[in-house]
Amino acid sequence: MFYLPQKRAFTLAEVLVTLGIVGLIQLYHRLIK
């Protein structure tokens, strides 16, 4: 039973990247409209 603390760091990075992508998509939709 090994719990890797790196998984949490990966999750945080993924969340930040996802938020950035979502922000870009929202800006793109704003420009289209």
Distance bins in CASP14 RR format, pairs under 12 A and 6 or more apart:
PFRMAT RR
TARGET T0000
AUTHOR 0000-0000-0000
RMODE 2
METHOD distances of the structure
MODEL  1
4 10 0 0 0 0 1 0 0 0 0 0 0
4 11 0 0 0 0 0 1 0 0 0 0 0
5 11 0 0 0 0 0 1 0 0 0 0 0
5 12 0 0 0 0 0 1 0 0 0 0 0
6 12 0 0 0 0 0 1 0 0 0 0 0
6 13 0 0 0 0 0 1 0 0 0 0 0
7 13 0 0 0 0 0 1 0 0 0 0 0
7 14 0 0 0 0 0 1 0 0 0 0 0
8 14 0 0 0 0 0 1 0 0 0 0 0
8 15 0 0 0 0 0 1 0 0 0 0 0
9 15 0 0 0 0 0 1 0 0 0 0 0
9 16 0 0 0 0 0 1 0 0 0 0 0
10 16 0 0 0 0 0 1 0 0 0 0 0
10 17 0 0 0 0 0 1 0 0 0 0 0
11 17 0 0 0 0 0 1 0 0 0 0 0
11 18 0 0 0 0 0 1 0 0 0 0 0
12 18 0 0 0 0 0 1 0 0 0 0 0
12 19 0 0 0 0 0 1 0 0 0 0 0
13 19 0 0 0 0 0 1 0 0 0 0 0
13 20 0 0 0 0 0 1 0 0 0 0 0
14 20 0 0 0 0 0 1 0 0 0 0 0
14 21 0 0 0 0 0 1 0 0 0 0 0
15 21 0 0 0 0 0 1 0 0 0 0 0
15 22 0 0 0 0 0 1 0 0 0 0 0
16 22 0 0 0 0 0 1 0 0 0 0 0
16 23 0 0 0 0 0 1 0 0 0 0 0
17 23 0 0 0 0 0 1 0 0 0 0 0
17 24 0 0 0 0 0 1 0 0 0 0 0
18 24 0 0 0 0 0 1 0 0 0 0 0
18 25 0 0 0 0 0 1 0 0 0 0 0
19 25 0 0 0 0 0 1 0 0 0 0 0
19 26 0 0 0 0 0 1 0 0 0 0 0
20 26 0 0 0 0 1 0 0 0 0 0 0
20 27 0 0 0 0 1 0 0 0 0 0 0
20 28 0 0 0 0 0 1 0 0 0 0 0
21 27 0 0 0 0 0 1 0 0 0 0 0
21 28 0 0 0 0 0 1 0 0 0 0 0
22 28 0 0 0 0 0 1 0 0 0 0 0
22 29 0 0 0 0 0 1 0 0 0 0 0
23 29 0 0 0 0 1 0 0 0 0 0 0
23 30 0 0 0 0 1 0 0 0 0 0 0
24 30 0 0 0 0 0 1 0 0 0 0 0
24 31 0 0 0 0 0 1 0 0 0 0 0
25 31 0 0 0 0 0 1 0 0 0 0 0
25 32 0 0 0 0 0 1 0 0 0 0 0
26 32 0 0 0 0 0 1 0 0 0 0 0
26 33 0 0 0 0 0 1 0 0 0 0 0
27 33 0 0 0 0 0 1 0 0 0 0 0
END
